[in-house]
Amino acid sequence: MHHEHDLPAEQRRHWEQVYRENPDMYGLEPSEPALFAAELMREHQAHNVLELGAGHGRDALHFARCGLNVHATDISESALEQLRAHARAAGLDVHTAVHDVREPLPHEDASMDVVFAHMLLCMALSTGEIRAATSEIARVLRPGGHLVYTVRHTGDAHYGTGTPHGDDIYEHGGFAVHFFSREHVDALASGWQLLEVHPFEEGSLPRRLWRVTQRKP
């Protein structure tokens, strides 16, 4: 187990470099979870959506194209610069803020209809930090609002391999991932209505993930 360096700071530097050197690294087409979330928002007549870990904005831009009031945060300023450039070019309005999910969210209580996070909660976050982030998400969601998040899980091919950092966090190629067990998903849903845990695959490995949908009572 590695303790000789500051993993969160190292990951911040890594993601900033990755986005700076690989513009639009995930393409501009929305992810499958974002398409699902957009349909959920349409069904529930949502207006305000917060995306955590928005990156260069492929999903935030899709939400904006759907007519939603979009707030997007990411730890990388370079990523958000790309997002803002694409939004300007498309005539879309997306509110952006550099933010580390370990810190309190810069949004008011009950101000969001939906919070969306594609692979943000399975970054190099401790279990305690993930629980705190989930509490913050509950704070900014209105009653009856939805959280849709995706995480790589313990059935993924990379789980248990690479550089271990404890707490089910393993690092491959500079990317540290916290792999979720089903028990972890259920624990995070305590106090929520857990609506669905949907397994899916993404990428060339492929990465194995869950798309989790839960509602604030």
Disulfide bonds with the S-S distance in Angstrom:
none
